[in-house]
Amino acid sequence: MHFSLEPPTPAEFAALYAETGWGEWPPDALERALAGSWVVCAARDDNGALVGMGRLISDGALHAFVTEMIVAGAARGAGVGAEILRRLVAEAHRRGVRDVQLFAARGRAGFYERNGFVRRPPEGPGMDLADQGDAALGPNS
């Protein structure tokens, strides 16, 4: 397995999304997501195929947020996700950002706990925007 901080192409990103059932996004959205990432860690097999990735988005000073921790089904259970996460956290720390946060997908909190993350207390678990439509932007948007 080969790990790097070189982002995949938008087409590779889309293929990994599709292979893992994460959904489909327009190619230009994936391209913008990669371009807007602070750090991307990619895992490739011995043939160079993308088998996992994770992204950090950050203000570059105080906070970083892990997003899109994705590992192809055939590569799961081999430590690929743990190594991607380790490299993302190490790079955030190297760049001076100590506060690294994430939202765990349903059923995945144990993975993050095994890799150094802790659950937020019930009185401070964070919030999600309930309505993702344009109405949430307000009448002047």
C-alpha positions in Angstrom: 0.0 0.0 0.0 1.3 3.5 -0.9 0.1 6.6 1.0 0.6 10.2 -0.1 -0.7 13.7 0.5 -1.3 14.0 -3.2 -5.0 14.2 -3.9 -6.7 11.9 -6.3 -8.2 13.1 -9.5 -11.9 14.1 -9.4 -12.7 11.0 -11.5 -10.9 8.7 -9.0 -12.7 10.5 -6.2 -16.1 9.9 -8.0 -15.3 6.2 -8.6 -14.4 5.7 -4.9 -17.6 7.4 -3.9 -19.6 5.2 -6.2 -17.8 2.0 -5.3 -18.5 2.5 -1.6 -22.1 3.6 -1.9 -21.5 7.1 -0.7 -23.5 8.5 -3.6 -22.9 10.5 -6.7 -21.9 14.1 -7.1 -21.4 16.2 -10.3 -17.7 16.1 -11.4 -17.3 19.8 -11.0 -18.5 19.6 -7.3 -15.9 16.9 -6.6 -13.2 19.0 -8.3 -14.1 22.0 -6.2 -14.1 19.8 -3.0 -10.6 18.6 -3.7 -9.4 22.1 -4.5 -10.9 23.4 -1.3 -9.3 20.8 0.8 -6.5 21.8 3.2 -5.0 18.3 3.2 -5.9 15.1 1.3 -4.3 11.7 2.0 -4.7 9.1 -0.6 -4.0 5.3 -0.4 -3.2 3.4 -3.5 -2.6 -0.3 -4.1 0.5 -1.7 -5.7 -1.1 -1.0 -9.2 -1.7 2.6 -8.4 -5.4 2.3 -8.0 -7.1 4.6 -5.4 -8.4 2.4 -2.5 -8.9 5.0 0.2 -8.7 8.6 1.0 -9.5 11.2 3.6 -9.7 15.0 3.6 -9.1 17.8 6.1 -10.7 21.1 5.8 -9.3 23.9 8.0 -8.9 27.5 8.8 -5.2 26.7 8.9 -4.8 28.1 12.4 -7.2 26.8 15.0 -9.4 23.9 13.7 -9.3 21.1 11.2 -12.2 18.9 10.3 -11.8 15.3 9.0 -14.2 14.6 6.2 -14.6 11.8 3.6 -12.8 9.0 5.2 -13.5 6.5 2.5 -11.9 3.0 2.0 -12.8 0.6 -0.7 -14.5 -2.6 0.5 -11.6 -4.8 -0.6 -9.1 -2.8 1.4 -11.1 -2.6 4.6 -9.7 -4.3 7.7 -6.1 -3.9 6.6 -5.3 -0.7 8.5 -5.8 1.6 5.5 -8.3 3.9 7.2 -6.2 4.1 10.4 -3.1 5.0 8.4 -5.0 7.7 6.4 -6.4 9.1 9.6 -3.0 9.0 11.3 -1.4 10.9 8.5 -4.1 13.5 8.4 -3.8 14.2 12.1 0.0 14.3 11.9 -0.1 16.8 9.0 -2.5 19.0 10.9 -0.2 18.9 13.9 2.8 19.6 11.7 1.1 22.7 10.4 0.3 23.9 13.9 -3.4 22.9 14.2 -4.1 20.8 17.3 -7.9 20.8 17.3 -9.0 18.0 14.9 -12.7 17.2 14.8 -15.0 14.9 12.9 -18.5 13.5 12.7 -18.5 9.7 12.7 -20.9 8.0 10.3 -23.4 5.7 11.9 -21.7 2.6 13.3 -18.2 4.0 12.8 -17.5 5.7 16.1 -15.6 2.7 17.4 -13.0 3.1 14.6 -12.3 6.7 15.5 -12.2 5.8 19.2 -9.6 3.1 18.5 -7.6 5.8 16.7 -7.5 8.4 19.4 -10.8 10.3 19.1 -13.4 10.6 21.9 -17.1 11.2 21.8 -18.4 14.6 22.7 -20.5 14.7 25.9 -24.3 14.6 25.4 -24.6 18.3 26.4 -22.2 19.3 23.6 -22.5 16.9 20.7 -22.6 19.5 17.9 -25.3 20.4 15.5 -26.3 19.8 11.9 -28.4 22.0 9.7 -31.9 20.4 9.7 -33.1 21.8 6.3 -30.5 21.5 3.6 -32.6 23.4 1.0 -32.2 26.9 -0.2 -34.8 28.0 2.4 -32.2 27.6 5.1 -30.2 30.5 3.5 -32.9 33.0 4.3 -35.1 35.3 2.3 -32.2 37.5 1.1 -30.1 34.8 -0.4 
